[in-house]
C-alpha cells in the first residue's frame, strides 16, 4: 500500500468526511442496506416504512402512497416524520442504528417537500 504524505492524507480525510456528511444519497443507501439486513432493531412495520421511503426513486406521492396534491404529500410527510419519531421513542434501548436510520428517513421526507 502506498504511503501518503501528511498533507495529502489530511486532504483525503477531509474530503472523505465531506462526502459522508453531505451526500444524503449515500446515507440513504447505507440506511436502506441496514434496514434490509435487519440488523438495527427496527420492527417489521417500521422497516417496511423505511424501505418504502428510502428504496425508491419514484415521485413523492407514489412513495408516500397518497394523491399527487401538495397538501396530501405535505400531510403524509408530517405523518411519516412523526411515525419515525415514535419509533425512536419506543425503541427500548434507543439503538444508535435506529436513531440514524430514522434521522435519514426524516431527512428524505423533508427533501420530498422541496422536490
N, C-alpha and C positions, 0 to 999 in steps of 0.2 A: 504494500500500500504506500503510495507516495506521501511524503511529508509536506505539509503546508507551512509557509512562514506565518508568523503570528498575525500580521496584518490581513493576510488572505483568509486565515482561519477565523479571525474575528468578523470579517466581512461576510463570510459564508454563514456563520452562526446567526448574524443579524438578519440576513436575507431569508434563511430558513424560518426563523421566528416570525418575520413579517408575513411570509406565505401562510403559515399556520394561523396567525392572528387575523388576517384579513380575507382569506379565501374561504368564504362561507360554503361554497360548493364542496370544498374538500372536507370541511367539518360535517356537512350533510352526509357525504359518503361514509365517513368514519362512523357517524351515528347510525346510519342505516345498516352498516355491516354489524355493528354491536347489537342492534335490535334483532337482526336476522339470526345472529349466532345465539341469541337468547341468554347471554352471559352477564347482563347488567341488572337483572332483578325486576324488570317490568312485568306486570301481569299480562294476560293474553289480550284483554281489551285495550290496554294502553299500548302494547306492542303493535297491534293491528292499526291503531290510530296513528302512531308514529310512522309506521311503514307506509300507510296511505298518503300521508303528507310529505314524507321525505322521498319516497320511492317512485315519484312520477314527475314528468315534465309537462303534464297536461295543464290546461288553464286552471286557475284557482277555483273557479266554480265547480269544475269537474272533480278536482282533488278533494274539495270540501263536500262534495255531493249535495250541492244546493243549486238554485237557479242562477242565471247569469247577472241578475241585477246587483248593483253595487251595495244596496242595503242588505241583501241576503248574504253576500260574500262577507261584508263587514261583521254582521251578526255571527256568522259561522267562525270567523277569525277570533272574535272576542270569546265565544264559547269554547273554542279549541284552546286558547290561552288559559282560560280558567280551568279547563279539564286537566291540562298538563300541570298547572299549579297544584291542583288537588292531588294528582299522582305523587308529586314530590312531598306534599304534606302528609300523605297517607303511607308513604314508604317507611317501613318500620325502622330501618337504620339510616334512612336518607343517604342511600348509596351515592358516592360521587358519580358513578356511571349513569344512574337515573337522573341526577341533577343535571349533568352535562347534556344528555340526550334531550331532556325536557327544555333546557335553555335553547338548544339548537332548533328544536321543533317550534318554539315560540318565535325565534328569530325568523324562521322560514315563514311562519304565519304573518309576521309583521311585514315581511317582504311582499306578501300577496296583496297587501293594502296599497302598495305603491305601483304594482305592476298593472 
